[in-house]
Amino acid sequence: DRRTQIEKAMPSWPEYHMKLAWESHEYCASNLKSMKKAAQLPWLKQIYMTLSHREISLHPLEVTAKIYNFINETLPEEVIEVMTRMVNPSEKDITENKQSTGLDTFKNSTAIAHKWKD
């Protein structure tokens, strides 16, 4: 019947994961190639900035200041205050945020960056 044909056409679970892994590999390889090319071209360094998730997680305020400096803007004090509260929230901040939004947007980014090691 038609349902059986559709199921046969869909890849099995291991095949799906293999395809997904390959696509992820190709995407990352393409990005790495672009990053290497950008690093070799002096004129591109002036308009291209590379950041890693780890770098942002471990040093959010420093990276934010680096970004603002890169685009020749002044880092507003309000941004510093909000980011400081978000990466080092008090228990009161966490409770109030969850109650008002239903979301947990306050995180210890350093702990999250190292969580995969646990």
N, C-alpha and C positions, 0 to 999 in steps of 0.2 A: 504494500500500500504506500501512499504518498509519505506518511510519517517515517516509515522505515527507510525510504530513499533519502530523505533529508538527513537522518541519523547517519547513514552510510557516507554521505557526502561530507559530513563534518569530521575534522581530524580527531584522532583519539587524544586523550589527555596528554600522554607523553609527546605526541607529535605537536600538539599546540604549544607546549612549553619549549620544545626545541625551536619552533618557528619564532616564538617570542624572544627567546635567548639570542637567536641569530639576528633578528631585527634590532634588538638592543645593542648587540655588538657592533653592527654596521653603523648605527646612529652614533655611538660613542667614538668609533674609529673615524668617522667623518668629522666630528667635532674636534677630536685631537689633531687631525690633519690641518684643520682650519686654524687652530690655536698655534701650532708649530709655524705655520706660514705667517701668521700675524707677528709672532715673535722675531721672525727674520727680516721683516720689513720695517725699517726705522720710521718711515712716515706714517705707518699704520699704528705704531705704538702710541702716537699722540691722540688717536681717536678710538682706540680699542683697549678695553680693560678686561682682564681675566680674573675671576673670583671663584673660589671653591666653596662648596657648601660647608665644608669643615672649617675653613677660614672664617666664614660669616658666623657660624655657630660658636666658635671659640672666642672670637673677638668682635662681637656685633657693633659696638660703639666705634672701635677703631676703624673697622671696615666702612662703616657709614661715613665717618669723617673722611676717609680716603676717597669714597665715591663723590662726596660733595666737593672735595678739593679737585678731583679729576675734571668735574664739570664746571670748575671755577665759580662755585657758589658757596655762600656762608652757611654752615650748619646751624639751623635755628635752635635756640635753647629749648623750645617746646619739643622738638624731635628728640633731643638728648634726654629730656625728662620722661617722655613717654617710653622711649626704648629702655631706659634704666629701670622703670617700673615693670616693663614687660619681661625683661630677662632676670630681674631680681625682685620679684613681687613679694609683698607682705601677704600674710594670711588674709588680711582684710581685703586687699586688692583681688585676690583669687576668689574669695567668697562673693564679693560684690559683683565681680565680672560674670561669674556663673549665674548669679541670680538675675542680673539685668539682661544678659544676652543668651544664656543657655549654653554658651560655648566656653571652652577653656583656652583662651588665647595667650595666657601668661605661661611661659615655659622657661625652664632652666636649660638654655640652649647648649651649655657645656656638657651637662649630664646626658642630653639627647645625642650629642655628637659621639660620646663614648659608650652609649648604651649597647651598641652592637657587639662590644667586647664581652659583655656579661653573659 
